[in-house]
């Protein structure tokens, strides 16, 4: 079944709070919110808060690092 395969992958995703992303990136929470609202950082809305897939943070940082290199 295709649905069960995608469910398995989704359960492997680790989601971070905005505060956790800010700590990892060493920026303020407001900077993370700006990145989410601008679409530069992928996030999922859960109720009134956001959760950011850990891989999205790594992809963003990788892209930012490549731009400066």
N, C-alpha and C positions, 0 to 999 in steps of 0.2 A: 504494500500500500504506500502510495506517495505521501499521504498525510502523516503517517506514523514516522516516516523518515524525517520530515521537516520538523515534527514535534521533538524528535530526539536531538536535532541540532539546536533548536531553540532552548532546550533545557540545559545545554552546555554553555549558553551565553551568560556571562556575569555582568550584572548591571550595577552601576555606581550612582550614588547620589550626587547632586550638584556640589555639595561640600567635599565629598571624596575626590571628585574630578578637580576641584580647585586646589586641593592639597597636592595631588599628583602633579598638576601643571604649575604649581606655585604661583597661582594668580588668585584674584578675589572671586567670590561667588558671582558677583555682578558681571565679571568678564565671561564666566561660563554661561550665564543666562544670555548675554549678548551673542555669544557664538551659537547657542541653541536657536535663539529667535531669528538670527540671520541665515540659518541653514548651514553654517560652516561645520557644525558639530551635530551629528545625528542623536536624537533623543526620543524617548517615548514618554507620553504624558500618562501618569498614573494618578488619578484623582486630580488634586490640585498641584502635584509636584511632578518633577521630571526625573527620569532614570536614563542614564547614558550607558550604552553598551561599552564594555571595557575596550573592545577592539576598535570602536570608533575613536576613542581617545588616542590609542596608539597610531591609528591611521592619520589623525589630524596632526599629531606631533611629528610623525615621519614626513608628512607633506610640508610642514613648516620648516623642518630641518633641511629638506632638500632645496627649498626656496632660498635659504641663506647660504647654501654651499655653492 
